């Protein structure tokens, strides 16, 4: 299983995500660096842990602003391969991020979030544009319920949405419950990951939100997760370099 650190970007800073309450996110206070500069954080992930991948959630872009292109380039220059979530809500933005990824091969994953994508049609179109190797669907939840832009999806069970996405041909899916993010309460999507992995063994399922320690990582690996995305546990010292030795850090 891979372990991938998360960088939540807002107004040019790394912020601490807590329970999906974005209006209250504040600049990160971390044991890893002084300040909240994203490039400095990227270097710390590489130098202190040996990470070679990072998941970048551009919170301003998710809210509709232009993506932080220069920051993406700076993070890649640290030696990181990037998964980028930049709020892909229409074809124009999908085309722009795909063009950026074509020009910057360090972009290995393009996130299509349930909270941003308006319908299944755009998922299939995005899959065609991004390609199955880069397309990652983010099954966004809050307290186990879909966090969906689409009214149709907002009334469905998350497991049923996942089935639709798998049937559309998506080969990579991130399961993340924002209510657990930054709460140090454990990952709330491990059971869903196990169920989906059993039904779709060729699909890669990733999990994030609330991962505390080595025990949580072991549980996710046992449940069939191909990758775990982590954040607060790194900044607070709950996950150490030694804890991560059994896992693929992308090196």
QUIJOUR-V71492 format. One record per run of one state. SS is the DSSP state (helix for helix, strand for strand, loop for the rest). FROM is the first residue (numbers start at 1). LEN is the number of residues. Records with the same first field share a line. If there is no record, write none. Layout:
# QUIJOUR-V71492
SS = FROM-LEN ; FROM-LEN
This chain:
# QUIJOUR-V71492
loop = 1-1 ; 11-2 ; 17-5 ; 25-1 ; 28-9 ; 50-3 ; 63-6 ; 78-3 ; 86-5 ; 104-3 ; 114-6 ; 131-4 ; 143-2 ; 147-4 ; 155-3 ; 168-4 ; 181-9 ; 200-4 ; 209-5 ; 223-4 ; 231-1 ; 236-12 ; 249-3
strand = 2-9 ; 13-4 ; 26-2 ; 37-1 ; 53-6 ; 81-5 ; 107-7 ; 135-8 ; 145-2 ; 172-6 ; 204-5 ; 227-4 ; 248-1
helix = 22-3 ; 38-12 ; 59-4 ; 69-9 ; 91-13 ; 120-11 ; 151-4 ; 158-10 ; 178-3 ; 190-10 ; 214-9 ; 232-4
